[in-house]
Amino acid sequence: MTLMTVDLYQSASNADKFLAVPAGVDPSALMGPMTFDKDYAQVVRYREAFEFDPAESYAGANAAKIAADILTIKWAMYERSSEPS
């Protein structure tokens, strides 16, 4: 898979939860994430125009699933997991 340019948003109520959307998409226009999890009712921009590589590992998140969700439903919710040292 090739790199994807995404905007990342962090939940205002749970710092471990993130929303990834294609770059330039306004997350407030998306009802899906909030419908599934109220922690996504308010999000703040975390990173803009992030070059996301579905083959990489990102803090325990399933990068392939994130990419698949973005390609099919235009957004992906994920939670950062702490990896043991």
N, CA, C and O atoms as a MOPAC input file, in Angstrom:
PM7 MOZYME 1SCF
protein

 N      0.83700 1    -1.17900 1     0.00000 1
 C      0.00000 1     0.00000 1     0.00000 1
 C      0.88000 1     1.23800 1     0.00000 1
 O      2.00400 1     1.20600 1     0.50100 1
 N      0.38900 1     2.29400 1    -0.54100 1
 C      1.15200 1     3.53800 1    -0.59500 1
 C      0.81100 1     4.42400 1     0.59400 1
 O     -0.14100 1     4.16400 1     1.33000 1
 N      1.59600 1     5.46400 1     0.76500 1
 C      1.35100 1     6.41200 1     1.85300 1
 C      0.01400 1     7.11100 1     1.65600 1
 O     -0.41300 1     7.35200 1     0.52700 1
 N     -0.63900 1     7.43100 1     2.76100 1
 C     -1.89800 1     8.17000 1     2.74700 1
 C     -1.67000 1     9.45200 1     3.53500 1
 O     -1.00700 1     9.43200 1     4.57200 1
 N     -2.20900 1    10.56300 1     3.05500 1
 C     -2.11700 1    11.81600 1     3.79400 1
 C     -3.40400 1    11.98100 1     4.58400 1
 O     -4.49300 1    12.08300 1     4.01700 1
 N     -3.25900 1    12.00600 1     5.90000 1
 C     -4.41900 1    12.06900 1     6.77800 1
 C     -4.25300 1    13.17800 1     7.80200 1
 O     -3.13900 1    13.59300 1     8.11900 1
 N     -5.37600 1    13.64700 1     8.31000 1
 C     -5.38500 1    14.54800 1     9.45700 1
 C     -5.76900 1    13.69800 1    10.65800 1
 O     -6.69200 1    12.88700 1    10.58400 1
 N     -5.06500 1    13.88500 1    11.75400 1
 C     -5.33300 1    13.13100 1    12.97700 1
 C     -5.93300 1    14.05500 1    14.02600 1
 O     -5.47400 1    15.18000 1    14.22300 1
 N     -6.95700 1    13.56100 1    14.68700 1
 C     -7.62500 1    14.30800 1    15.74800 1
 C     -7.63500 1    13.46000 1    17.00600 1
 O     -7.73000 1    12.23500 1    16.94100 1
 N     -7.53900 1    14.11500 1    18.14100 1
 C     -7.52600 1    13.44900 1    19.43300 1
 C     -8.81400 1    13.77700 1    20.17400 1
 O     -9.29100 1    14.91100 1    20.14500 1
 N     -9.36400 1    12.77800 1    20.83100 1
 C    -10.57100 1    12.98700 1    21.61900 1
 C    -10.27900 1    13.98800 1    22.73900 1
 O     -9.24500 1    13.90500 1    23.40200 1
 N    -11.19500 1    14.93000 1    22.94100 1
 C    -11.03400 1    15.90700 1    24.01800 1
 C    -11.29300 1    15.28400 1    25.38600 1
 O    -10.86100 1    15.82500 1    26.40300 1
 N    -11.99600 1    14.14900 1    25.42100 1
 C    -12.33400 1    13.53500 1    26.70200 1
 C    -11.49700 1    12.30300 1    27.03100 1
 O    -11.50600 1    11.84100 1    28.17200 1
 N    -10.77100 1    11.76300 1    26.04300 1
 C     -9.92600 1    10.58600 1    26.28500 1
 C     -8.68400 1    10.73000 1    25.39800 1
 O     -8.74600 1    10.51300 1    24.18800 1
 N     -7.57500 1    11.09200 1    26.00800 1
 C     -6.34800 1    11.39100 1    25.26300 1
 C     -5.76300 1    10.19700 1    24.51700 1
 O     -4.87200 1    10.37800 1    23.68700 1
 N     -6.23800 1     8.98900 1    24.78600 1
 C     -5.73700 1     7.80700 1    24.09500 1
 C     -6.53600 1     7.46400 1    22.84200 1
 O     -6.17600 1     6.53900 1    22.11400 1
 N     -7.61500 1     8.19700 1    22.58300 1
 C     -8.45900 1     7.90600 1    21.42600 1
 C     -8.23200 1     8.93000 1    20.32500 1
 O     -8.14400 1    10.13300 1    20.57200 1
 N     -8.13900 1     8.41600 1    19.09500 1
 C     -7.83300 1     9.25100 1    17.94200 1
 C     -8.78800 1     8.96200 1    16.79500 1
 O     -9.38500 1     7.88900 1    16.70900 1
 N     -8.91100 1     9.93500 1    15.93100 1
 C     -9.71400 1     9.83100 1    14.72000 1
 C     -8.81200 1    10.21800 1    13.55800 1
 O     -8.17300 1    11.27000 1    13.58400 1
 N     -8.76200 1     9.37000 1    12.54000 1
 C     -7.99000 1     9.66000 1    11.33500 1
 C     -8.95800 1     9.86400 1    10.18500 1
 O     -9.87400 1     9.06600 1     9.98700 1
 N     -8.75800 1    10.92900 1     9.43000 1
 C     -9.61300 1    11.23900 1     8.27300 1
 C     -8.70400 1    11.66600 1     7.12100 1
 O     -7.58100 1    12.10900 1     7.35900 1
 N     -9.16700 1    11.54100 1     5.88500 1
 C     -8.36300 1    12.04300 1     4.77600 1
 C     -8.06000 1    13.52800 1     4.99200 1
 O     -8.90300 1    14.26700 1     5.50100 1
 N     -6.87400 1    13.96000 1     4.60900 1
 C     -6.47500 1    15.36100 1     4.79200 1
 C     -7.53000 1    16.28800 1     4.20700 1
 O     -7.99900 1    16.08900 1     3.08600 1
 N     -7.89600 1    17.30400 1     4.98300 1
 C     -8.85400 1    18.30900 1     4.52400 1
 C    -10.29800 1    18.02900 1     4.88500 1
 O    -11.15100 1    18.89700 1     4.70400 1
 N    -10.59900 1    16.83400 1     5.39300 1
 C    -11.97400 1    16.50100 1     5.77900 1
 C    -12.27300 1    17.12000 1     7.14300 1
 O    -11.45800 1    17.03000 1     8.06200 1
 N    -13.43700 1    17.74700 1     7.27200 1
 C    -13.85800 1    18.36100 1     8.53100 1
 C    -14.50500 1    17.28000 1     9.40300 1
 O    -15.57000 1    16.77200 1     9.05100 1
 N    -13.88500 1    16.91500 1    10.53400 1
 C    -14.44000 1    15.83900 1    11.35400 1
 C    -15.79600 1    16.18300 1    11.96900 1
 O    -16.55300 1    15.28000 1    12.32600 1
 N    -16.11600 1    17.47200 1    12.09900 1
 C    -17.41100 1    17.83400 1    12.68300 1
 C    -18.56200 1    17.48500 1    11.74000 1
 O    -19.71500 1    17.43200 1    12.16700 1
 N    -18.26100 1    17.24800 1    10.47300 1
 C    -19.29500 1    16.86700 1     9.50800 1
 C    -19.57700 1    15.36100 1     9.53600 1
 O    -20.50700 1    14.89300 1     8.88100 1
 N    -18.77900 1    14.60800 1    10.29000 1
 C    -18.93600 1    13.15200 1    10.35800 1
 C    -19.78700 1    12.76900 1    11.56300 1
 O    -19.46300 1    13.14300 1    12.69100 1
 N    -20.84200 1    12.04600 1    11.34500 1
 C    -21.68800 1    11.59600 1    12.46200 1
 C    -21.26700 1    10.20600 1    12.94700 1
 O    -21.49700 1     9.86500 1    14.10800 1
 N    -20.66200 1     9.41100 1    12.08600 1
 C    -20.32200 1     8.02700 1    12.41100 1
 C    -19.49400 1     7.84300 1    13.66300 1
 O    -19.89300 1     7.07800 1    14.54100 1
 N    -18.35500 1     8.51100 1    13.78600 1
 C    -17.51500 1     8.28400 1    14.97000 1
 C    -18.24300 1     8.55300 1    16.28000 1
 O    -18.12700 1     7.77000 1    17.22300 1
 N    -18.99900 1     9.66200 1    16.35100 1
 C    -19.71900 1     9.99600 1    17.57600 1
 C    -20.83700 1     8.99900 1    17.85600 1
 O    -21.15700 1     8.73400 1    19.01500 1
 N    -21.42900 1     8.44900 1    16.80600 1
 C    -22.49500 1     7.46900 1    16.97800 1
 C    -21.96800 1     6.21500 1    17.66800 1
 O    -22.65600 1     5.61900 1    18.49700 1
 N    -20.75000 1     5.82000 1    17.32300 1
 C    -20.17300 1     4.60400 1    17.89100 1
 C    -19.51600 1     4.82500 1    19.24600 1
 O    -19.45500 1     3.90000 1    20.05600 1
 N    -19.02300 1     6.03200 1    19.50900 1
 C    -18.29800 1     6.28500 1    20.74700 1
 C    -18.39800 1     7.77900 1    21.08100 1
 O    -17.89400 1     8.62100 1    20.33800 1
 N    -19.03800 1     8.09200 1    22.17900 1
 C    -19.25900 1     9.49500 1    22.57900 1
 C    -17.95100 1    10.24400 1    22.84600 1
 O    -17.95300 1    11.47500 1    22.87400 1
 N    -16.82800 1     9.53100 1    23.04400 1
 C    -15.54600 1    10.20500 1    23.23900 1
 C    -15.12100 1    10.99200 1    22.00000 1
 O    -14.22700 1    11.83500 1    22.07800 1
 N    -15.75400 1    10.72400 1    20.86100 1
 C    -15.41700 1    11.43500 1    19.63400 1
 C    -16.34700 1    12.62500 1    19.36000 1
 O    -16.30300 1    13.21300 1    18.28000 1
 N    -17.18200 1    12.97100 1    20.33200 1
 C    -18.09200 1    14.10800 1    20.16500 1
 C    -17.30700 1    15.41100 1    20.02600 1
 O    -17.71500 1    16.31000 1    19.29000 1
 N    -16.18800 1    15.50800 1    20.72800 1
 C    -15.32000 1    16.68900 1    20.60900 1
 C    -13.90200 1    16.19600 1    20.38600 1
 O    -13.36200 1    15.41700 1    21.17100 1
 N    -13.31400 1    16.66800 1    19.29800 1
 C    -11.94200 1    16.29100 1    18.99100 1
 C    -11.12400 1    17.55000 1    18.73400 1
 O    -11.65700 1    18.58800 1    18.34100 1
 N     -9.82700 1    17.43700 1    18.96100 1
 C     -8.90500 1    18.53400 1    18.68000 1
 C     -7.84400 1    18.03100 1    17.70500 1
 O     -7.44500 1    16.86700 1    17.74500 1
 N     -7.39600 1    18.92500 1    16.83200 1
 C     -6.40200 1    18.51800 1    15.84500 1
 C     -5.12600 1    18.06900 1    16.55800 1
 O     -4.61500 1    18.75300 1    17.44500 1
 N     -4.63500 1    16.92600 1    16.15500 1
 C     -3.40400 1    16.36500 1    16.71100 1
 C     -2.25200 1    16.53200 1    15.72300 1
 O     -1.18100 1    17.01500 1    16.09200 1
 N     -2.47000 1    16.13000 1    14.45900 1
 C     -1.47400 1    16.31300 1    13.39300 1
 C     -2.19500 1    16.55700 1    12.08100 1
 O     -3.19100 1    15.90600 1    11.76800 1
 N     -1.67700 1    17.49500 1    11.33100 1
 C     -2.26500 1    17.83200 1    10.03700 1
 C     -1.38400 1    17.29300 1     8.91100 1
 O     -0.15700 1    17.36800 1     8.98300 1
 N     -2.01700 1    16.75200 1     7.87700 1
 C     -1.32700 1    16.24300 1     6.68600 1
 C     -0.22500 1    15.24400 1     7.04800 1
 O      0.89000 1    15.31400 1     6.53000 1
 N     -0.55300 1    14.33000 1     7.92900 1
 C      0.38400 1    13.28700 1     8.35500 1
 C      0.51300 1    12.24900 1     7.24900 1
 O     -0.49300 1    11.77100 1     6.72500 1
 N      1.73900 1    11.90000 1     6.89300 1
 C      1.98900 1    10.87500 1     5.87500 1
 C      1.91500 1     9.50600 1     6.56600 1
 O      2.87300 1     9.05900 1     7.19800 1
 N      0.78100 1     8.87000 1     6.43200 1
 C      0.47500 1     7.61900 1     7.11800 1
 C      0.87800 1     6.43600 1     6.24100 1
 O      0.48500 1     6.35200 1     5.07700 1
 N      1.66000 1     5.53100 1     6.80400 1
 C      2.09000 1     4.33000 1     6.09000 1
 C      1.37900 1     3.12800 1     6.70200 1
 O      1.67900 1     2.76000 1     7.83700 1
 N      0.44300 1     2.50400 1     5.98200 1
 C     -0.31000 1     1.37200 1     6.51100 1
 C      0.55600 1     0.17100 1     6.89300 1
 O      0.09800 1    -0.70800 1     7.62200 1
 N      1.79300 1     0.12200 1     6.41400 1
 C      2.67700 1    -1.00100 1     6.73200 1
 C      3.47100 1    -0.77000 1     8.02500 1
 O      4.12600 1    -1.69000 1     8.51500 1
 N      3.42300 1     0.43300 1     8.57500 1
 C      4.16900 1     0.76800 1     9.79500 1
 C      3.35200 1     0.44400 1    11.04500 1
 O      2.15100 1     0.18500 1    10.97200 1
 N      4.02600 1     0.46500 1    12.18600 1
 C      3.37000 1     0.28000 1    13.47700 1
 C      3.29600 1     1.64900 1    14.16500 1
 O      4.29000 1     2.37200 1    14.23500 1
 N      2.11900 1     1.99200 1    14.66700 1
 C      1.92100 1     3.27600 1    15.33500 1
 C      1.32300 1     3.04000 1    16.71700 1
 O      0.11400 1     2.86000 1    16.85600 1
 N      2.17500 1     3.04200 1    17.73300 1
 C      1.75300 1     2.92100 1    19.13100 1
 C      0.72500 1     1.80900 1    19.34300 1
 O     -0.26300 1     1.99000 1    20.05400 1
 N      0.96900 1     0.67700 1    18.72700 1
 C      0.09600 1    -0.47000 1    18.92100 1
 C     -1.18700 1    -0.45000 1    18.12100 1
 O     -1.98700 1    -1.38000 1    18.22000 1
 N     -1.40500 1     0.59700 1    17.32200 1
 C     -2.62700 1     0.67900 1    16.50900 1
 C     -2.49200 1    -0.23300 1    15.29700 1
 O     -1.39000 1    -0.44700 1    14.79400 1
 N     -3.61200 1    -0.76600 1    14.83200 1
 C     -3.63400 1    -1.63000 1    13.66100 1
 C     -3.66300 1    -0.74400 1    12.40700 1
 O     -4.73100 1    -0.34100 1    11.94500 1
 N     -2.48300 1    -0.45000 1    11.87000 1
 C     -2.36200 1     0.48700 1    10.75400 1
 C     -3.10800 1     0.00600 1     9.51400 1
 O     -3.70000 1     0.81700 1     8.80200 1
 N     -3.09000 1    -1.28000 1     9.24800 1
 C     -3.78500 1    -1.81400 1     8.07200 1
 C     -5.29200 1    -1.59600 1     8.19800 1
 O     -5.95300 1    -1.26100 1     7.21400 1
 N     -5.84200 1    -1.78300 1     9.40600 1
 C     -7.28400 1    -1.57100 1     9.61400 1
 C     -7.63000 1    -0.09000 1     9.49200 1
 O     -8.66300 1     0.26200 1     8.92100 1
 N     -6.77800 1     0.77100 1    10.02100 1
 C     -7.00600 1     2.21200 1     9.90900 1
 C     -7.07100 1     2.60700 1     8.43100 1
 O     -7.96900 1     3.33900 1     8.01600 1
 N     -6.11500 1     2.11900 1     7.64700 1
 C     -6.09400 1     2.42900 1     6.21400 1
 C     -7.34500 1     1.89800 1     5.52200 1
 O     -7.95200 1     2.59600 1     4.71000 1
 N     -7.73100 1     0.66500 1     5.84000 1
 C     -8.92300 1     0.07700 1     5.22000 1
 C    -10.17100 1     0.88100 1     5.57000 1
 O    -11.02000 1     1.11300 1     4.70900 1
 N    -10.28900 1     1.30700 1     6.83100 1
 C    -11.45200 1     2.09800 1     7.24200 1
 C    -11.49000 1     3.43900 1     6.51100 1
 O    -12.55200 1     3.87000 1     6.06200 1
 N    -10.34000 1     4.09600 1     6.39100 1
 C    -10.29300 1     5.38600 1     5.69800 1
 C    -10.70300 1     5.21100 1     4.23600 1
 O    -11.42800 1     6.04100 1     3.68700 1
 N    -10.24500 1     4.14500 1     3.61700 1
 C    -10.56700 1     3.90800 1     2.20900 1
 C    -12.03500 1     3.53900 1     1.99500 1
 O    -12.60400 1     3.86300 1     0.95300 1
 N    -12.65600 1     2.86400 1     2.97000 1
 C    -14.03800 1     2.41500 1     2.77800 1
 C    -15.07300 1     3.37100 1     3.35900 1
 O    -16.06000 1     3.68600 1     2.69400 1
 N    -14.86400 1     3.84100 1     4.59600 1
 C    -15.88800 1     4.69100 1     5.21800 1
 C    -15.43200 1     6.13000 1     5.44500 1
 O    -16.17700 1     6.94700 1     5.98600 1
 N    -14.19400 1     6.43500 1     5.02700 1
 C    -13.63600 1     7.80200 1     5.04500 1
 C    -13.24000 1     8.31800 1     6.42800 1
 O    -12.99100 1     9.51300 1     6.59100 1
 N    -13.17900 1     7.42600 1     7.43200 1
 C    -12.67200 1     7.80000 1     8.74800 1
 C    -12.28700 1     6.52800 1     9.49400 1
 O    -12.76300 1     5.43900 1     9.17400 1
 N    -11.42000 1     6.68000 1    10.49100 1
 C    -11.00800 1     5.53500 1    11.30900 1
 C    -10.83100 1     5.98900 1    12.75000 1
 O    -10.17900 1     6.99600 1    13.02400 1
 N    -11.41800 1     5.23300 1    13.65700 1
 C    -11.22800 1     5.48000 1    15.07600 1
 C    -10.18200 1     4.47200 1    15.56700 1
 O    -10.18600 1     3.30900 1    15.16100 1
 N     -9.30900 1     4.92700 1    16.42700 1
 C     -8.36800 1     3.98500 1    17.02300 1
 C     -7.93100 1     4.49000 1    18.38000 1
 O     -8.06700 1     5.67000 1    18.70300 1
 N     -7.40300 1     3.56900 1    19.16600 1
 C     -6.96900 1     3.90800 1    20.50900 1
 C     -5.49700 1     3.58700 1    20.65000 1
 O     -5.04600 1     2.50800 1    20.26500 1
 N     -4.75700 1     4.51600 1    21.19700 1
 C     -3.32800 1     4.31500 1    21.42400 1
 C     -3.18200 1     3.33700 1    22.59000 1
 O     -3.82300 1     3.48800 1    23.63000 1
 N     -2.34400 1     2.35400 1    22.39800 1
 C     -2.10000 1     1.41700 1    23.49500 1
 C     -0.66000 1     1.60400 1    23.94500 1
 O      0.23300 1     1.87800 1    23.14400 1
 N     -0.46500 1     1.45200 1    25.22100 1
 C      0.90100 1     1.56600 1    25.72000 1
 C      1.56100 1     0.19900 1    25.59000 1
 O      1.03600 1    -0.81600 1    26.04800 1
 N      2.71800 1     0.20500 1    24.95700 1
 C      3.43900 1    -1.02800 1    24.75400 1
 C      4.42700 1    -1.20400 1    25.90200 1
 O      5.06300 1    -0.24000 1    26.32700 1
 N      4.55600 1    -2.42500 1    26.40300 1
 C      5.49200 1    -2.64600 1    27.52200 1
 C      6.93100 1    -2.34200 1    27.12500 1
 O      7.33900 1    -2.60200 1    25.99300 1
 N      7.68900 1    -1.79500 1    28.05400 1
 C      9.09800 1    -1.46300 1    27.78800 1
 C      9.97800 1    -2.66500 1    27.96300 1
 O     11.19200 1    -2.57300 1    27.78100 1

